[in-house]
Amino acid sequence: MAKVELPLIAVNFKTYPQATGERAVVLAQHCESVAKEYGVQIVVAPQTPDLFRVSRAVDIPVFAQHMDPGDPGRYTGHVLAEALVEAGCAGTLLNHSENRMVLADLEAAVRKAERLHLYTIVCTNNPMVSVAAASLRPWAVAVEPPELIGTGVSVSQAQPEVITGTVEKIRAVNNEVGILCGAGISNGADVRAALNLGAQGVLLASAVAKSDRPAEVLRDLAEQVVRE
């Protein structure tokens, strides 16, 4: 399983047509190329049906977009940790604003991923939820105000107090969890602002996944991570 280190750039493919099927493979290969060119950590999160094909095509870490708790058996339609391991995943996003989880299921999913050595990035929408998530001891927390997702207006610049407040509150309960910044991240300036505010990486989607020139966008982002 690929090792994942901070700082990082996490690219969520969502269900964009530009990042579906073989196009997901091509996008992941762009991410891998830039990761190697700049020596930065980039992870990709394709749709569930594309996880196996993407993991076979690249060496950078592949994350699922969601994982349910539970053991193999009668769980029709669920995405279980064992299947993610078999698909070649290094980890999973959890509790994204577009796929919220109740707290009990989130905690169970984090523990299951932990047992199977899968990295977990728990998405949160405000500082207090971030604190609750951090108390569950995931690998990382990604704070993403939902009103800024997909807007091109980054939380690191529009609402910097969200990042600084989140970092301070999380560190009061968990000194080891990674802290990522998401929502509206679209260029290197957004990444630099996030890192300056105390984040250890970014989670973004449309700026890369929907771009006609994703490698150029990724290079702009990676240049700021290299400066760390």
N, C-alpha and C positions, 0 to 999 in steps of 0.2 A: 504494500500500500504506500502511495506517495506521501512523503512528509510535508506538512503544511506549516509555514512559518510566517511570522509577522515582521514587518508590515506587508500588507497584501492588497491586491486589487481583485475583487470578486465580481464576476460578470454573470448576471442572471439572464438567461435566454428567454425567460417567460414562455409565452406561446406565440411569439412573433413569427410570421411566415418566413422572414429573412433568416431565422435561426431554427428551422425545423428540418428534420430528415438529413439529407446530405448537406444542406446548407449549414446545419448545426456543426457538422464535421469541419467544413471549411472555416467557419467562424472560430471554432476551437483551435484550429491549426494556426490561424492568425494570432490568437492569444498566446499560443505556445511559442511562435516565432519571436514575438516581442518580448516574452518572458526571458527567453534565452539571450536575445540581443542585449537587453538591459540588465540581466541578472536580477530580475525582480520576481516576486511570487505572484502569479496570477492563477486563480482558480475559476472554473467555469461550471455553470449550473444549467444543463439542458433539460428539456422535458423528459419525463420518465421513459417514454418509448425510445428515446435517443441515447440514453445513458450508456448502454452497452457499446453501440457503434462508436460513440465519441471516445469512450475510455480505451477502446482498442486502437484508436487513431492517434492519440496524443499521450505524452508522458506527464503533462501537468495534471494537478489534482482535479478530479471531476466530482462535483457535488450534485446530489438530488435537490429538487426544489421543495420537497416535502417528504416527511416520513411519519407513518402512523405508529403508535405503540402496539404491542401485542406480539404473540408468537405465531409461527406458521400453523395454518389450520383453516377454520371457517371464517375467513375475513374477506369476502368477495369485494373487490374494488379498492382494497387497502394497499398501501405501499409499505412493506415491512423491511426491517433492517437487513435481514438475511438476504433478501432479493437484491438490495443495494450492494451488499458485499459481493455477491455473485456477478453483478453487473460491472464491477470494477470501480465502484465509488470509493472516494476517500472520506466523504462526509455528506452532510445534508443541511440545507436551510430548514428552519422550523418557524412556524408562527408568522409567516409573511402576512402583511396587511391584506393580501388577496386570498389568504388561506389560513385564517385564524384558528387557534387551538385553545381548548379550555385548559386551565392550569394543570389539572390532574393528568391529562393526556400529554401535555408538554413535559411535565416532570418525568413521566414514565418513558417518553420517547428519548429524553436526554440520558436517562439511566440505561436504556437498552442500547443506544448508540455507544455509550461508554463501554459497555461489556463487549461489544463487537469491534471496539477500537475505531469507531467512526467519529470524525470531527463534527461538531455541531455549531452552527451559527444561528442564534435565536434572534429573530427580528422583533423590534419593539417600537412603540409609537410615541413614547414620551419618557421623561426621566424616571417617574415612579414605576412604570411597568418595566423599565430597564433594570431597576434595582431588584424587582421581584424575579426577573429572569436571571440576573447575575447570581442570586441566592441559590438557584438550582444547579450552579456550577457547570454550565456549558463551556465549550471551548472559547466561544466569543459571543458577544452581543452586538447587534447592529441596530442602532437607533435610526428610525425612518419616519418622520412625521408624514402621515399618509396624504395630507393635503398638498405636499410638494412632489410626490412621486410622479414621475413622467412629465413634469412641468418644464424641466430645463433650468429651474431656479433651485440652486442647491441649498440644503439646510445649513451647510458650513458657512455660507455667506448671508443668507436671508435670516437665519435664526441661530447665530453663533452661540447664543446663551443656552440653547438646547444641548449643544455638544459639551460645553464647559460644565454646565450643571449636571449632565449625565455622567461625565467622567468623575466628577467630585463625589456624587452620590454612590456610584458603583464601587469606587475604591474604598468607600466606608464599609462595604460588606464583602468585597471580593477583590483582593489585590492581584490575582493571577489571571482573571478572565480577560480575553482580548476585547477591545472596544473598537467597533467599526462605525462609520458614518455613511448613511445612505439618504436617498430621496433627492432627486434633481441633480446629482453629480454628473457633470458633462464634460469637464475639461481639466487641464492641469492646474489652473488657478483654484478650482474647487478642491482638488486633492491637497494642494499646498495649504489652503485654509483649514481643511479638516485636520491635517497632521499638526499644524501649528496650535490648534485648539486642544490637542491631546488625544485625538483618535489614532489608531494604529493601522488604519487602512480604510478602504471604501468599498461599498457594495453599490453597484449600478447596473442598469439594464439598457434602456432605449438608446442612450448615447453611443453605445457600441453595437448592440444587436440590430439596430435599425439603420445604422450608418452605411452609406455607399462606400466609405473608405475606413473600415474599422481599424485597420492597422495604423493609420495616421492618428486616429483618436487614441488608441492604446499607447502609442509612443508618447503623445503629449501627457498622458496620465503617468506613464512609467518614469518619465524624466523627473517628475516631482518626488516619486518614491525613492529613486536613486539618490536624491539629495539628502535623504534622512541619515 
